[in-house]
Amino acid sequence: MKKLIWLEWKKNRIGRYIRNALVLAVLLALFLYAMAFFGIANDPETGIPDAAPGMLSISASTEFLTNSAYFVFTGVMLASFVVNAYKNGIMALMFTYPLSRKKILCSQMASVWIFNFVALVITKLLVYTCLFWGGKIHTASAFPLDFHMESMSFYGSVFFTAAVVTTIGFLSLFAGLFTKSSKVAVITSFLLIFLTQGSLGDKSLAGNTTVLLILAAISLALAVGNIAAAKKQEIF
């Protein structure tokens, strides 16, 4: 399985995704740092942060932006790694190889999941580290710095959220496979942002663990179903 995952990364030129992930992490860190300490999100008249309900702390903004970015990043990679392989007939050719079809599909899914999980964890930690040290340098922050990097529960939350978000991101894969369209996969990743990070009146869905776990469970169930169907080449 390890060899198949490495082959998937090599075949899809993983270097460009690493570069893009690094650029994304730096841009998010700079933007959130500027929000917290340079007041770019403040109302010019009142000087008060102009934020949506549920987004009045820096951790809420960090989670919203990092999670949203990786819903899209995951969708783009799945469209390239998996959906295009079916659409272009490459997967049919791969299924003629003397390898288990389940292993081939598992390696494709795992290559995307592992990359995005690790990249999202690193991005979150980079952003929070910049904000942590910014809090040491600057005397005030536009948003409350409501996280505690000294606590083990903080890191547990980062890893848990990254795993759940990456898993939910796979819903875009199944939409793409169903329609045999990489564009639909990418569009679905944007819809996931509204579904998981949107607001209903003065209530925000962002950070709603129940909703996230339900979506992750649905994604896992679809993944298991597709892997089981791979034996007959009947994926959607």
Disulfide bonds with the S-S distance in Angstrom:
none
